[in-house]
Protein backbone atom coordinates (compact mmCIF):
# COMPACT_ATOMS: atom_id res chain seq x y z
CA UNK A 1 0.00 0.00 0.00
CA UNK A 2 1.41 3.37 -1.05
CA UNK A 3 1.23 5.98 1.69
CA UNK A 4 -0.25 9.37 0.82
CA UNK A 5 -0.22 11.36 4.06
CA UNK A 6 -2.75 13.84 2.69
CA UNK A 7 -5.34 11.08 2.38
CA UNK A 8 -5.06 10.05 6.04
CA UNK A 9 -7.79 11.87 7.96
CA UNK A 10 -8.47 12.49 11.62
CA UNK A 11 -9.80 9.49 13.52
CA UNK A 12 -13.58 9.74 13.74
CA UNK A 13 -15.40 6.40 14.01
CA UNK A 14 -18.69 8.15 14.70
CA UNK A 15 -21.00 7.47 17.59
CA UNK A 16 -21.36 3.87 18.72
CA UNK A 17 -23.65 2.44 21.38
CA UNK A 18 -21.56 -0.38 22.81
CA UNK A 19 -23.79 -3.24 23.94
CA UNK A 20 -21.52 -6.11 23.02
CA UNK A 21 -19.28 -8.27 25.21
CA UNK A 22 -16.83 -5.37 25.63
CA UNK A 23 -15.66 -2.73 25.57
CA UNK A 24 -18.54 -0.82 27.11
CA UNK A 25 -19.33 2.86 26.68
CA UNK A 26 -16.81 5.22 28.27
CA UNK A 27 -18.09 8.24 30.26
CA UNK A 28 -16.87 11.67 29.10
CA UNK A 29 -15.17 12.20 32.46
CA UNK A 30 -12.95 9.20 31.84
CA UNK A 31 -11.96 10.37 28.36
CA UNK A 32 -11.25 13.84 29.74
CA UNK A 33 -9.01 12.41 32.45
CA UNK A 34 -7.18 10.40 29.82
CA UNK A 35 -6.33 13.60 27.94
CA UNK A 36 -4.56 15.24 30.92
CA UNK A 37 -0.86 16.05 30.39
CA UNK A 38 1.43 13.05 30.37
CA UNK A 39 4.10 13.09 33.08
CA UNK A 40 6.89 10.75 34.14
CA UNK A 41 6.29 7.43 35.82
CA UNK A 42 8.46 8.56 38.77
CA UNK A 43 6.86 11.99 39.10
CA UNK A 44 5.72 12.67 42.71
CA UNK A 45 2.30 13.73 41.43
CA UNK A 46 1.90 10.40 39.68
CA UNK A 47 2.78 8.57 42.90
CA UNK A 48 -0.28 10.21 44.45
CA UNK A 49 -2.39 9.09 41.48
CA UNK A 50 -1.07 5.55 41.93
CA UNK A 51 -1.94 5.49 45.64
CA UNK A 52 -5.44 6.80 44.97
CA UNK A 53 -5.94 4.28 42.16
CA UNK A 54 -4.97 1.40 44.44
CA UNK A 55 -7.26 2.59 47.23
CA UNK A 56 -10.19 2.92 44.84
CA UNK A 57 -9.46 -0.47 43.31
CA UNK A 58 -9.43 -2.14 46.71
CA UNK A 59 -12.84 -0.61 47.31
CA UNK A 60 -14.23 -2.00 44.06
CA UNK A 61 -12.67 -5.44 44.64
CA UNK A 62 -13.96 -5.25 48.24
CA UNK A 63 -10.62 -6.31 49.66
CA UNK A 64 -7.83 -5.27 52.00
CA UNK A 65 -5.19 -6.98 49.85
CA UNK A 66 -2.01 -4.91 49.72
CA UNK A 67 -1.13 -6.04 46.19
CA UNK A 68 -4.14 -4.73 44.28
CA UNK A 69 -2.96 -3.00 41.12
CA UNK A 70 -3.76 -2.45 37.44
CA UNK A 71 -1.47 -4.55 35.25
CA UNK A 72 -0.33 -2.92 31.99
CA UNK A 73 -2.23 -5.03 29.47
CA UNK A 74 -5.76 -6.20 28.76
CA UNK A 75 -7.71 -8.82 30.71
CA UNK A 76 -5.76 -11.69 29.22
CA UNK A 77 -2.59 -10.21 30.73
CA UNK A 78 -4.35 -10.37 34.08
CA UNK A 79 -5.21 -14.00 33.46
CA UNK A 80 -1.62 -14.84 32.61
CA UNK A 81 -0.27 -12.84 35.56
CA UNK A 82 -2.58 -14.70 37.91
CA UNK A 83 -1.38 -18.13 36.80
CA UNK A 84 2.27 -17.52 35.98
CA UNK A 85 3.06 -16.10 39.41
CA UNK A 86 1.86 -19.12 41.39
CA UNK A 87 2.03 -22.10 39.01
CA UNK A 88 5.32 -23.92 38.62
CA UNK A 89 6.07 -26.94 36.39
CA UNK A 90 4.44 -30.04 37.82
CA UNK A 91 1.94 -28.18 40.03
CA UNK A 92 -1.57 -29.62 39.93
CA UNK A 93 -4.09 -27.02 38.79
CA UNK A 94 -7.84 -27.66 38.73
CA UNK A 95 -9.66 -25.53 36.15
CA UNK A 96 -13.45 -25.43 35.85
CA UNK A 97 -14.49 -25.07 32.21
CA UNK A 98 -17.98 -24.17 31.00
CA UNK A 99 -17.07 -21.71 28.26
CA UNK A 100 -14.43 -20.17 26.03
CA UNK A 101 -12.43 -18.41 28.72
CA UNK A 102 -12.23 -21.40 31.04
CA UNK A 103 -10.64 -23.22 28.12
CA UNK A 104 -8.13 -20.39 27.72
CA UNK A 105 -7.15 -20.84 31.37
CA UNK A 106 -6.39 -24.49 30.61
CA UNK A 107 -4.13 -23.58 27.71
CA UNK A 108 -2.15 -21.21 29.91
CA UNK A 109 -1.69 -23.81 32.64
CA UNK A 110 -0.35 -26.33 30.13
CA UNK A 111 2.03 -23.79 28.58
CA UNK A 112 3.44 -23.11 32.06
CA UNK A 113 4.09 -26.81 32.63
CA UNK A 114 1.34 -27.21 35.21
CA UNK A 115 -0.46 -30.54 35.57
CA UNK A 116 -3.93 -29.68 34.35
CA UNK A 117 -6.98 -31.26 36.00
CA UNK A 118 -9.87 -30.12 33.85
CA UNK A 119 -13.43 -30.04 35.21
CA UNK A 120 -15.84 -29.74 32.30
CA UNK A 121 -19.39 -28.50 32.63
CA UNK A 122 -22.12 -27.74 30.13
CA UNK A 123 -21.80 -24.51 28.14
CA UNK A 124 -24.54 -22.15 29.28
CA UNK A 125 -24.76 -23.67 32.77
CA UNK A 126 -22.92 -23.09 36.03
CA UNK A 127 -20.34 -25.65 37.15
CA UNK A 128 -21.67 -28.17 39.68
CA UNK A 129 -19.46 -27.84 42.79
CA UNK A 130 -19.56 -31.62 43.22
CA UNK A 131 -17.54 -31.98 40.01
CA UNK A 132 -14.79 -29.83 41.50
CA UNK A 133 -15.04 -31.66 44.81
CA UNK A 134 -14.45 -34.99 43.06
CA UNK A 135 -11.58 -33.53 41.04
CA UNK A 136 -9.59 -32.54 44.14
CA UNK A 137 -10.13 -35.80 46.03
CA UNK A 138 -6.85 -37.55 46.67
CA UNK A 139 -4.90 -34.65 45.20
CA UNK A 140 -3.00 -31.64 46.46
CA UNK A 141 -3.72 -28.99 43.84
CA UNK A 142 -1.86 -25.70 43.96
CA UNK A 143 -4.77 -23.78 42.43
CA UNK A 144 -8.48 -24.17 41.79
CA UNK A 145 -9.59 -21.72 39.08
CA UNK A 146 -12.96 -20.69 37.70
CA UNK A 147 -14.54 -17.96 35.60
CA UNK A 148 -17.09 -16.03 37.65
CA UNK A 149 -18.69 -14.27 34.68
CA UNK A 150 -18.25 -16.36 31.54
CA UNK A 151 -18.35 -13.81 28.72
CA UNK A 152 -18.90 -16.45 26.07
CA UNK A 153 -22.10 -17.83 27.59
CA UNK A 154 -23.58 -15.28 30.00
CA UNK A 155 -23.32 -17.59 33.02
CA UNK A 156 -22.69 -16.21 36.50
CA UNK A 157 -20.93 -18.88 38.55
CA UNK A 158 -21.72 -19.15 42.28
CA UNK A 159 -18.39 -19.02 44.11
CA UNK A 160 -18.88 -19.73 47.80
CA UNK A 161 -18.91 -23.53 47.57
CA UNK A 162 -15.93 -23.58 45.21
CA UNK A 163 -13.96 -21.32 47.57
CA UNK A 164 -14.57 -23.80 50.39
CA UNK A 165 -13.56 -26.75 48.22
CA UNK A 166 -10.34 -25.01 47.18
CA UNK A 167 -9.30 -24.11 50.71
CA UNK A 168 -10.18 -27.52 52.15
CA UNK A 169 -7.87 -29.02 49.52
CA UNK A 170 -5.12 -26.55 50.44
CA UNK A 171 -5.39 -24.80 47.08
CA UNK A 172 -5.44 -21.14 46.14
CA UNK A 173 -8.81 -20.00 44.77
CA UNK A 174 -8.31 -18.06 41.53
CA UNK A 175 -11.24 -16.24 39.92
CA UNK A 176 -11.72 -14.53 36.55
CA UNK A 177 -14.07 -11.59 37.08
CA UNK A 178 -13.39 -9.75 33.83
CA UNK A 179 -17.08 -9.24 33.05
CA UNK A 180 -18.37 -8.85 36.59
CA UNK A 181 -16.08 -6.53 38.56
CA UNK A 182 -17.98 -3.30 39.19
CA UNK A 183 -21.29 -4.68 37.92
CA UNK A 184 -22.00 -7.79 39.99
CA UNK A 185 -21.39 -8.26 43.71
CA UNK A 186 -18.27 -10.39 44.11
CA UNK A 187 -16.34 -9.29 47.19
CA UNK A 188 -12.93 -10.94 47.41
CA UNK A 189 -12.51 -11.00 51.17
CA UNK A 190 -16.02 -12.12 52.12
CA UNK A 191 -15.94 -15.00 49.61
CA UNK A 192 -12.34 -16.01 50.24
CA UNK A 193 -10.81 -15.39 46.83
CA UNK A 194 -7.01 -15.57 46.88
CA UNK A 195 -6.29 -14.28 43.36
CA UNK A 196 -8.58 -12.28 41.09
CA UNK A 197 -8.25 -10.42 37.83
CA UNK A 198 -10.50 -8.32 35.63
CA UNK A 199 -10.39 -5.87 32.72
CA UNK A 200 -10.70 -2.11 32.54
CA UNK A 201 -13.12 -2.11 29.62
CA UNK A 202 -16.17 -3.99 30.88
CA UNK A 203 -18.28 -2.99 33.90
CA UNK A 204 -15.66 -0.41 34.91
CA UNK A 205 -16.24 1.50 31.63
CA UNK A 206 -12.65 2.50 30.95
CA UNK A 207 -10.92 1.97 27.59
CA UNK A 208 -9.20 -1.41 27.19
CA UNK A 209 -5.56 -1.54 28.21
CA UNK A 210 -5.37 -2.35 31.91
CA UNK A 211 -6.11 -5.49 33.89
CA UNK A 212 -6.77 -5.00 37.61
CA UNK A 213 -5.46 -7.86 39.74
CA UNK A 214 -5.47 -8.64 43.44
CA UNK A 215 -3.32 -11.16 45.34
CA UNK A 216 -3.92 -11.88 49.01
CA UNK A 217 -1.39 -12.92 51.64
CA UNK A 218 -1.64 -16.63 50.83
CA UNK A 219 -1.03 -15.95 47.15
CA UNK A 220 1.96 -13.71 47.92
CA UNK A 221 3.40 -16.42 50.18
CA UNK A 222 3.13 -18.89 47.30
CA UNK A 223 5.06 -16.47 45.07
CA UNK A 224 7.75 -15.94 47.70
CA UNK A 225 8.21 -19.69 48.21
CA UNK A 226 8.67 -20.53 44.52
CA UNK A 227 11.58 -22.82 43.63
CA UNK A 228 12.46 -20.65 40.64
CA UNK A 229 11.70 -17.02 39.70
CA UNK A 230 8.48 -16.20 37.88
CA UNK A 231 9.29 -16.98 34.21
CA UNK A 232 7.36 -13.97 32.88
CA UNK A 233 9.46 -10.98 33.99
CA UNK A 234 6.95 -8.36 32.84
CA UNK A 235 4.14 -9.85 34.96
CA UNK A 236 6.22 -10.83 38.00
CA UNK A 237 4.28 -9.59 41.04
CA UNK A 238 7.34 -9.82 43.27
CA UNK A 239 8.85 -7.08 41.09
CA UNK A 240 5.71 -5.06 40.41
CA UNK A 241 4.91 -4.73 44.11
CA UNK A 242 8.16 -2.80 44.56
CA UNK A 243 7.02 -0.17 42.05
CA UNK A 244 3.46 0.10 43.30
CA UNK A 245 4.59 -0.02 46.94
CA UNK A 246 6.60 2.43 49.04
CA UNK A 247 9.89 1.55 47.32
CA UNK A 248 8.80 3.03 43.95
CA UNK A 249 11.44 0.86 42.32
CA UNK A 250 11.32 1.22 38.54
CA UNK A 251 9.97 -1.82 36.73
CA UNK A 252 8.53 -0.68 33.40
CA UNK A 253 7.01 2.46 31.92
CA UNK A 254 3.38 2.19 32.90
CA UNK A 255 0.69 3.73 30.63
CA UNK A 256 0.35 7.02 32.50
CA UNK A 257 -2.74 8.36 30.75
CA UNK A 258 -4.53 5.02 30.91
CA UNK A 259 -4.06 5.05 34.68
CA UNK A 260 -5.50 8.59 34.79
CA UNK A 261 -8.55 7.23 32.98
CA UNK A 262 -8.74 4.13 35.17
CA UNK A 263 -8.60 6.19 38.36
CA UNK A 264 -11.49 8.32 37.11
CA UNK A 265 -13.51 5.25 36.12
CA UNK A 266 -13.05 3.77 39.58
CA UNK A 267 -13.99 7.10 41.15
CA UNK A 268 -17.26 7.06 39.20
CA UNK A 269 -17.98 3.52 40.43
CA UNK A 270 -17.44 4.47 44.06
CA UNK A 271 -19.41 7.72 43.72
CA UNK A 272 -22.42 5.74 42.51
CA UNK A 273 -21.94 3.21 45.31
CA UNK A 274 -21.44 -0.51 44.84
CA UNK A 275 -24.89 -1.61 46.02
CA UNK A 276 -26.62 1.00 43.84
CA UNK A 277 -24.48 0.00 40.88
CA UNK A 278 -25.18 -3.72 41.32
CA UNK A 279 -28.91 -2.99 41.59
CA UNK A 280 -28.82 -0.91 38.38
CA UNK A 281 -27.16 -3.72 36.44
CA UNK A 282 -29.65 -6.27 37.75
CA UNK A 283 -32.67 -4.08 36.98
CA UNK A 284 -31.58 -3.41 33.40
CA UNK A 285 -30.88 -7.12 32.92
CA UNK A 286 -34.35 -8.06 34.16
CA UNK A 287 -35.94 -5.44 31.93
CA UNK A 288 -34.02 -6.71 28.90
CA UNK A 289 -35.05 -10.31 29.54
CA UNK A 290 -38.71 -9.30 29.91
CA UNK A 291 -38.60 -7.57 26.53
CA UNK A 292 -36.80 -10.42 24.81
CA UNK A 293 -39.30 -12.97 26.08
CA UNK A 294 -42.25 -10.74 25.20
CA UNK A 295 -41.04 -10.86 21.58
CA UNK A 296 -41.18 -14.65 21.69
CA UNK A 297 -37.42 -15.07 21.87
CA UNK A 298 -35.60 -16.93 24.64
CA UNK A 299 -32.50 -16.68 26.77
CA UNK A 300 -29.91 -19.45 26.71
CA UNK A 301 -28.97 -19.47 30.40
CA UNK A 302 -31.53 -20.57 33.04
CA UNK A 303 -32.73 -17.67 35.19
CA UNK A 304 -30.86 -18.44 38.45
CA UNK A 305 -27.53 -18.68 36.61
CA UNK A 306 -27.78 -15.60 34.37
CA UNK A 307 -25.16 -12.87 34.38
CA UNK A 308 -26.64 -9.38 34.72
CA UNK A 309 -23.84 -7.73 32.74
CA UNK A 310 -23.79 -10.07 29.72
CA UNK A 311 -26.95 -11.59 28.25
CA UNK A 312 -27.10 -14.44 25.74
CA UNK A 313 -30.18 -14.52 23.52
CA UNK A 314 -30.90 -17.67 21.51
CA UNK A 315 -30.93 -16.85 17.79
CA UNK A 316 -34.21 -18.08 16.23
CA UNK A 317 -33.99 -20.87 13.68
CA UNK A 318 -33.27 -19.57 10.19
CA UNK A 319 -32.23 -16.07 11.25
CA UNK A 320 -29.01 -14.72 9.75
CA UNK A 321 -26.89 -13.77 12.77
CA UNK A 322 -24.41 -11.57 10.93
CA UNK A 323 -27.10 -9.78 8.93
CA UNK A 324 -28.94 -8.80 12.11
CA UNK A 325 -25.79 -7.52 13.79
CA UNK A 326 -24.80 -5.55 10.69
CA UNK A 327 -28.22 -3.94 10.59
CA UNK A 328 -27.98 -2.97 14.25
CA UNK A 329 -24.59 -1.36 13.65
CA UNK A 330 -25.33 0.31 10.31
CA UNK A 331 -28.89 1.48 10.99
CA UNK A 332 -28.78 2.15 14.73
CA UNK A 333 -25.03 2.54 15.46
CA UNK A 334 -25.52 -0.19 18.07
CA UNK A 335 -23.02 -3.00 18.61
CA UNK A 336 -23.78 -6.42 20.07
CA UNK A 337 -21.67 -9.58 19.90
CA UNK A 338 -22.08 -12.91 18.19
CA UNK A 339 -21.54 -16.27 19.83
CA UNK A 340 -18.13 -17.77 20.62
CA UNK A 341 -17.06 -21.40 20.41
CA UNK A 342 -20.02 -23.77 20.74
CA UNK A 343 -22.40 -20.81 20.63
CA UNK A 344 -21.10 -19.39 17.34
CA UNK A 345 -24.12 -18.61 15.14
CA UNK A 346 -26.46 -19.67 17.94
CA UNK A 347 -26.38 -16.71 20.33
CA UNK A 348 -26.37 -12.93 20.47
CA UNK A 349 -24.28 -11.59 23.33
CA UNK A 350 -25.76 -8.36 24.66
CA UNK A 351 -23.70 -6.44 27.16
CA UNK A 352 -25.23 -4.23 29.84
CA UNK A 353 -21.99 -3.15 31.45
CA UNK A 354 -21.09 -0.03 33.36
CA UNK A 355 -21.93 3.16 31.47
CA UNK A 356 -23.78 1.12 28.82
CA UNK A 357 -26.18 -0.42 31.34
CA UNK A 358 -29.10 2.00 31.07
CA UNK A 359 -32.83 2.03 30.50
CA UNK A 360 -32.35 4.07 27.34
CA UNK A 361 -30.05 1.44 25.82
CA UNK A 362 -32.31 -1.45 26.79
CA UNK A 363 -35.33 0.16 25.12
CA UNK A 364 -33.35 1.15 22.03
CA UNK A 365 -31.95 -2.34 21.56
CA UNK A 366 -35.32 -4.05 21.92
CA UNK A 367 -37.02 -1.64 19.53
CA UNK A 368 -34.22 -1.97 16.99
CA UNK A 369 -34.11 -5.76 17.20
CA UNK A 370 -37.88 -5.99 16.80
CA UNK A 371 -37.89 -3.80 13.69
CA UNK A 372 -34.95 -5.64 12.10
CA UNK A 373 -36.37 -9.11 12.69
CA UNK A 374 -39.80 -8.08 11.46
CA UNK A 375 -38.28 -6.55 8.31
CA UNK A 376 -36.47 -9.84 7.67
CA UNK A 377 -39.72 -11.79 7.91
CA UNK A 378 -39.12 -13.29 11.34
CA UNK A 379 -42.24 -13.87 13.42
CA UNK A 380 -41.86 -11.73 16.53
CA UNK A 381 -44.56 -10.64 18.95
CA UNK A 382 -45.25 -7.00 19.79
CA UNK A 383 -45.16 -5.76 23.38
CA UNK A 384 -41.45 -5.83 24.21
CA UNK A 385 -41.34 -2.17 25.22
CA UNK A 386 -44.47 -2.54 27.34
CA UNK A 387 -43.05 -5.61 29.13
CA UNK A 388 -39.79 -3.82 29.76
CA UNK A 389 -41.48 -0.67 31.00
CA UNK A 390 -43.52 -2.75 33.43
CA UNK A 391 -40.29 -4.03 35.01
CA UNK A 392 -39.00 -0.49 35.44
CA UNK A 393 -42.35 0.69 36.84
CA UNK A 394 -42.13 -1.89 39.65
CA UNK A 395 -38.55 -0.98 40.58
Number of C-alpha atoms within 10 A of each C-alpha: 3 4 7 7 7 6 7 8 7 6 6 6 6 6 9 13 18 25 26 23 27 27 22 27 24 20 18 9 12 22 19 12 18 21 12 12 9 12 12 13 19 13 10 11 11 17 18 11 16 22 16 15 24 23 18 22 25 23 18 23 24 17 20 15 18 17 22 25 26 28 27 21 18 20 26 19 21 26 26 18 23 25 20 23 23 23 22 23 14 13 18 22 26 28 25 27 24 24 27 18 22 22 16 15 23 21 13 16 24 14 10 18 14 22 19 19 18 18 21 17 15 11 21 23 21 27 24 17 19 11 13 23 17 12 18 21 11 8 12 15 21 23 25 26 30 26 31 25 28 29 27 28 31 30 31 27 21 18 19 13 14 25 23 18 20 25 16 12 18 16 24 25 26 26 23 27 26 29 31 28 29 31 28 25 16 19 16 22 14 10 15 20 26 23 28 27 28 30 33 31 27 32 32 30 28 29 24 18 19 26 23 27 27 26 25 21 13 14 22 18 12 14 22 16 10 13 9 10 14 21 12 13 14 15 20 19 26 16 15 20 18 15 19 22 16 10 9 14 14 14 16 11 10 16 16 20 17 23 23 23 26 30 26 24 29 25 20 19 24 18 11 11 13 18 13 14 21 20 16 22 25 19 19 25 25 17 21 28 26 22 27 26 18 19 20 14 18 16 19 22 21 11 11 12 15 24 28 29 32 30 28 29 23 19 20 17 8 7 15 14 18 13 12 18 19 15 17 20 16 12 11 16 14 21 24 20 20 22 21 18 13 14 21 12 16 21 23 28 26 25 31 33 34 30 20 25 26 16 19 10 18 24 20 15 23 19 16 18 20 22 14 18 17 13 10 12 9 15 14 19 14 14 18 24 21 14 20 24 17 14 17 14 8 6 8
